[in-house]
Amino acid sequence: MKLIVVSGRSGSGKSTALHVLEDLGYYCIDNLPIGLLSPLTQQATDQAKPGRLSKMAVSIDARNLSSELSNFEDIHERLKGTGLTVEVIFLDADEQSLLQRFHATRRKHPLSDEKTSLREAIHNEKKLLEPLSKLADLYIDTTGTSIYELRDMVKQRVVGRKDQELALLFQSFGFKHGVPLDSDYVFDVRCLPNPYWDHSLRTYTGLDQPVIDFLEQEPASRKMVDDLIGFLESWLPAFADSNRSYMTISIGCTGGQHRSVFVSEQLREHFQKRYSNVQVRHSELPHLQLPEHN
């Protein structure tokens, strides 16, 4: 039996993630009180044929009592001790994005009142949900992500993963735009020769053959890719052995257009031969989010 706990700050996309899981056959419950997690899973395991309850997803957020949220770690350990497969997905976005989403929808934040502003409520919510965020198997940063992109991400990363196998995401980004919040590993490739300074290559990206040819002929590029492959081949099995389900490896260059894209694609091409769920995301190329490479 499998249980997915979906959590995150208000406005981060929890409802969208839960709807995707429901469409894919999960029995979904929104805003479940944490105290009911154990009775719910016990009822499912007591049934000779759990049926719809064999795959469940519940949303837990700041609408729970703070005292119950603080006890989540103990409940999480007890559930795993019963042999239940438990995964925690935590969604979040930067503060400005959350503010804009609330202003756009004109909805009231669950923690705001006449004494607490929207900005304060968003800040307080982050601390309140720490017991869940620190246990997240998968952290998804939805800053700048559309509903459709989030749907695809949940489908490909969660549903496309075989049980007990790592799901890998290689994502390129530009340091001038900030490091992605959902990174497990961050590697800096700004030391590689920059195609941007070749005016004939400036309008291309790391997905285009002229840039690929430029970087492939540079010994430093090949050594960087080989070293990253060697490092990840050594340590990814250790994360799998420690029951990690997802890894997000972020590759950064200055603008996120050339070198980081090239290296991410090289890593994706290598590791998709070893893992069944390997995705690539180019943060600064929004029209090319999460192409299917399974």
MOCORNOR-V157319 format. One record per run of one state. SS is the DSSP state (~ for helix, > for strand, _ for the rest). FROM is the first residue (numbers start at 1). LEN is the number of residues. If there is no record, write none. Layout:
[[SS | FROM | LEN] [SS | FROM | LEN]]
This chain:
[[_ | 1 | 1] [> | 2 | 7] [_ | 9 | 5] [~ | 14 | 10] [_ | 24 | 3] [> | 27 | 3] [_ | 30 | 4] [~ | 34 | 13] [_ | 47 | 4] [~ | 51 | 4] [> | 55 | 5] [_ | 60 | 6] [~ | 66 | 5] [_ | 71 | 1] [~ | 72 | 10] [_ | 82 | 3] [> | 85 | 8] [_ | 93 | 2] [~ | 95 | 11] [_ | 106 | 7] [> | 113 | 1] [_ | 114 | 2] [> | 116 | 1] [_ | 117 | 1] [~ | 118 | 11] [_ | 129 | 1] [~ | 130 | 4] [_ | 134 | 4] [> | 138 | 4] [_ | 142 | 5] [~ | 147 | 13] [_ | 160 | 7] [> | 167 | 8] [~ | 175 | 3] [_ | 178 | 7] [> | 185 | 4] [_ | 189 | 6] [~ | 195 | 3] [_ | 198 | 11] [~ | 209 | 8] [_ | 217 | 2] [~ | 219 | 23] [_ | 242 | 4] [> | 246 | 8] [_ | 254 | 5] [~ | 259 | 13] [_ | 272 | 6] [> | 278 | 5] [_ | 283 | 3] [~ | 286 | 3] [_ | 289 | 6]]
